[in-house]
Amino acid sequence: MVDPSNPKPATQPTPPSGSEPPESSPAAVTVAVAPGPAVAPGPAVAPGPAVATAAGPPSHPPQPFLGVRWPGPGRVAAPVVLGVSVAAGVVAAATLPWDRPGIGWLVTGTVVAAGTAAARAAAGTQAGPPAARLVSGAWALCALALLGVGAVRGAGWLFVFCVLGAYVAGSLAVSGGRSAQGLLLGTLSVPIAAIRALPWASRGVSEVRGRPGGSAIRTAAAAAVGLALLVVFGSLLAGADAAFANLLDRALPTVDGARVFRWIFFFSVVGLGTLGGCFLALATPEFDGEPSTRRPLRRVEWALPTGLLVGLFAAFVAVQLTVLFGGGDHVLRTAGLTYAEYARSGFWQLVAVTGLTLAVLAVAARKASRETTADRVWIRAVLGALAVLTLVIVASALSRMWAYEQAYGFTRLRVLVSACELWLGVVFLLVLVAGIGFRPAGRAAWLPGAVLGTGLAALVALGAVNPDRFIADQNVTRYQQTGRIDVDYLRDLSPDAVPALNRLPEPLRTCALVGIADDLAESGPDAWNEWNLGRSQARRELTGYTGPTLEQVLACRQITSAAVR
């Protein structure tokens, strides 16, 4: 009912001054604002959805997937995003080598990076403040440097690590993670973004098709569908009739099924990856999260276990000092201790200790209380001592591996784990620098990114060192000094090792080069997108190589040492 003395309905609240009236039917609005002595009850004042919404609590639409942390770039994908995704897929299908390092990897990576930057520029978005844009550019350059290793080094095992590292760096270039959580989620974000971007791209395609210039796109799509139908049905009909198959063979260029599969695979993976990268670049997600609000550990809760670990490490380091500076002499003086027992049995344990200590430091630094000056002094003292002692353990591990390599030669595994141990030493130096710079209520926010960045930089440095040639050089020098060499291992190296192996005297030179020469002959000459500096140099070095004779093979077996690798 409506009070005759009050023209406003009793069930309709008065809107605040200056606000818009609630959405309702025209009749409801008339009742709310029209003066008059009385209004007969009727449908105009009956409670309805609009009234209930105005009188009740506000309703909220459901949040999208991942909520506000990753809302996505917008309603539809711009034509430039669709264009660069298709272009990147086409370039990848045309240039990526299937089974070897080559310059095509760098070409594809450059196109993907340039296309993503073009899409970001066309949308008018930037990767945050200048510092964030600088970090994003550094990640992108690191990814291109890792892909560039494929243009200069022929070692396939090394390039696998480089491609994985390039994926990580490229993902972080568009995701913008900074914390450990942000870096992890950023590394995993591109495949997820590619899936999330499919409806976004589909709406963009529909919008483009509806424009006046969309007829060309529809025509191209129809041509693609027609081509696919010709391939499918032509293959079936060729299998059904030999005469028709011969006609197709004469009329069409020879394209094997493996090559077609490679084209489709690279087009799909790189095209979708570029689409996902644009999805991330146009609306950078917030993967870093909020600072932890959990109660920090009291001083005794973290200092007691880490202090005990410091004491243990101090005792070990005291014993190791003589070993560290004694090296091979210590091994020879110790009864019953061989190089293998000294180096092989100890190195891997020390590597495990280094990695576990890094985890202990990360947990303690994250959970320890920093509320008082005394707390911060204890953090610097205890964790700093643990990091310093671990650096001595790193040096001891490297000393053991060096002694083992001098005794039994260099291999890929030994060089790789030595490089990893060197990188862990750099990480502990970064931890020390971060500990010195701890602010009263904060942490070194740059540390997680610096740890990952130095790891990828170490991978680039390993490519610059040219590990297979380094291994061959060291083994040839060792043969010249000791007369011992493992030719069976050296012949399995990549073409990068050919210039070093050419230093060997005959018949060892011919026996060491046989595996590399056979692989190069079997793979055939490189296409333009497969060009590689290491393989090109190896082919020049092997000009006139004919392979070993039976007498040379027997002589090599007699010379080859039985050194344990």
Steps between C-alpha positions, in 0.01 A plus 500: 500500500602866450465764771284788363719754676816365343504474116792255506418132520590335826671213321727719283811643676601857429803509270797696628548853376667523160467126424328347203156347564495122511420316182127420498197506281364839389200459728717442802698814426178702469384382839834588655509862386142613425341707782141442592278443793463129459578229257278204469676173550560315180761340285714817500594457868501124513841363605706378205854420400604864469364591842648197662836580345485861617397404853723196544878452508687572174556202276841423351557320171714188519872565467678368189752218515789597730302807610660842498852358495469409131191661349619481140548776243140574400199391301649416160844446352621782274578420135869564563504223763339256260741604226820461704385162636438363152824654370703347783348159430576524129860609564548216749364243254731631228822555697524280810732200452342182622793311647805727527611845615488764229450866430128441440444492877639851536294623203179360652579640844565843353167496313311396815667770711446770238137395447422506871659843533301624198174372650579672830586826322184486285289456812677790672597293805831492680662246732462714811746767619840556333676254732250226410539574129878476536471160670255380233741605226787322677302175515417531128865560407602201712250279314636613162860445616417144602333430165802654330716223645340274239655709225859461625519170691427156360465320837140378510506421873600859578236648273222304672584683823519828308152455349352424843677803645375718213143388574540598867653839416240573232214412736633734768542778242121514457378383843711739710547284812742621769458285810571128517126433464471747212797348317357150533152599384644716225700207367184288480275778371549488121328160438213605728479837325488329161193302611334804660568705188306271266154650575659845498649437157177342375305815588767704324470289186121537505530877530752523218280286275211737563694804377487621139849367435427163652417332170869439433533314829193290423644421157834398651321280754300335223818439300665341806202272555501405133872422510452282806219311324720446194780360715272261691295371209789508254704277730212253529436489125871462424509201730197353323636517144861469382440687174350797683792489746748518211310798357521684833870416531573661162276802561594585859836552673616220722415576863535223754263456789766567764568844354129587491466389861799718592343802328167451678665436836726807493224724361263393777747515789667829408180664379311414818803591711517844335127546556547412867794738524288784358221410744750544785675806355181702449387447862791399720371278784586555864657168596716624786220498757474681828769487771452218746308594813595189697670543834879495448717251683649608829877533512556170678270316257718571199840582653530172691481259201700725270758563772552126542545477122761776516693303762491186287618689193779666697631160611486366145673806357777472761570145385472594132748786504795264468322308224402818317855624484662157482311371196665206326793489745257428782344217301838341428607525867181350640518123535235314302355820349480518121396783275169330433423458872610855575315680222212283381369397843527852644401739223135401468444512875646849513279610211197370692616684813529822300149474359341405833679784677358745248150374586571536874619858447190584296260367766686660790527838328129493416369386839739672741372800696653841426307705752798612709856603429622190684293277272657654192851467643438133571376446143811656353733314735357147489384486138809690383727250676308212344536654152874563545565145620297365208723695262796305639307177442438612140873559458572154644256337258654678204847401618396135514351512151808673360724229646274231354499664157876530500527131579235359268421774247211734433148395405176686436350396832805612696513835326125554545492422872810713555322790331195441722717502810664824389156652453398390850808678631382819325156451657651488848689821425168658403350375826783668692446827314126480567563432868721806534228715342199374700271787588338507846163366379567359157689250292716526193222490241755479220658175623267235338528664160876539538539131586306388193663763280852393597404139427389587148806722456717203603333297225584772246858505631521122463401538136769765455761268654415234239500201737556221247806671357622577852462133594688389189778757557551389859508131409746559214727700733475226759604243237800709406603509867413149617453291183150396611179573309151355455434516125170312535357789702644775281345366180154560653555874539330755277656666192616783730785271612649444151761783511635364830498136390699594191793562734531129574768297321404218268343250533322654803381799295327281241344275765374794708338674203321199353178537702467874429580456130240223463231713668572797274494281191172338603326829576605653169564866424320761708213700356506876557290475817720217632826691459726464803850639549631190680386258229622732225851515650502125554419431135789721391735323743388159375562572132674194356424280802452135393460316829729256684636179357484172689864536601433848640203376700709222656777748580253737666366222721850425619572866578168582665531489877257313721443808714179490704267785413 
